[in-house]
Amino acid sequence: MSSDICGILPRILIVSRRTVRKNKFVDFVGEYHLDLIVSYGGVPVIVPRVSGVHTLLNSFEPIHGVLLCEDIEACWYDHNDDHDSDGLDLSQEELEEIRRLHASDTSIDKEKDSIELSLAKLCLERNIPYLGICRGSQVLNVACGGTLYQDIGKELSKKCDQSQRVMHINYDDYDGHRHAVKLVKNTPLCHWFQGEEEEKEEGEEMEILVNSYHHQGVKKLAERFIPMAFASDGLIEGFYDPECYNPQDGKFIMGLQFHPERMRKPDSDEFDYPGCPFAYKEFVKAVIAYQKKLNSLTSVPKPLKLNKEMESKRKIIVRSFSLAKNLYTMGRGNCSSKDSELEIGAEFLESNTALSVQQENRLKQMGATVRNGGSYVERLKLNEVREKMAKNVMGKMSVEQLSDLLSFYRTMDQICSQVLERKLHDVVNDFTS
């Protein structure tokens, strides 16, 4: 079983999205995500958006990483005690308008939300590498106690000056639309898009243009996370957990609101920036490292190969233990052994210090017993001689003599019992008086 687990390539779970084709539900996952995972050495495992799957996630084990991509139903994060003090709660009319404007993104899919939240919580419990893109970053924030804007245009843009407002989704130019974000220095995202040496030389904050397909976003960032990028309206466009970021050690917990996998030049597979695929590259690196750590905990170590000298010593010690075992089980001195052979096993037991004090004391007792095994065998042999002599003497006695002898010992047994009982009674009385 362990060897089978070790042979499995690093598995990354991705939850599919539901759409309708020819009046039938169809599940799908964008190929850009799949291509990048495969190109860096991961194996994408698609979790179908099917009712009840969130209760069967253990069937997808082993899980080495989770990528959630693509807004999330408000019931998971809309807490009444966390509304803004300036009263930006949305009215029913505003909610209806949001549904009309973003019909494809506001359709409620509680089943998908439930599956993805369960996976996010599983990653957080086990420190499984997690990369959340767009919707996946929102799920991650909610799973850690953060909240979301139900609609950025209605809740955030109203606070901003006209010059600071950002269009986060453009249905007329879906793939080509870009908006600026500023990268926070000394964060992984900044390192990917600007080289570490250039970042140190450059005094100003770095700004890049990103794509965007969302009307929701992070409102209150969960406490464990640090922002990596901001839009001009103040919306957090990327965040990560610095305590869980070390790809070489299998640690990666991150959320990106934009889609680096789709930041490509028109009619080309060439990325807008060399740093675009780095999120996937580092994520898969962490997945591979996490798998290795997991395998080291579940795999059975290969038997140690000994050289001829060590193998000879091993056989001598095994023989010593075998003789000691026969000594205890046979109990009549029928095992042939030398004191030196038993001594080897006793010395080996006493030299084993990688044990608890209780275990060590027990082994020392066993070693002492084995060491004294020679004298024990001699006593057994002496008892056998005495027993044999007694049988010879009794064999020459008549029936009457044997009967009298038996009667004598029974009488002595009764007398001993009576005297012993009286003495014990006196001891008890002396103790209680």
Order of alpha helices (4+ residues) and beta strands (2+ residues): alpha-beta-beta-beta-alpha-beta-beta-alpha-alpha-alpha-beta-alpha-beta-alpha-beta-alpha-alpha-beta-beta-beta-beta-beta-alpha-alpha-alpha-alpha-alpha-alpha
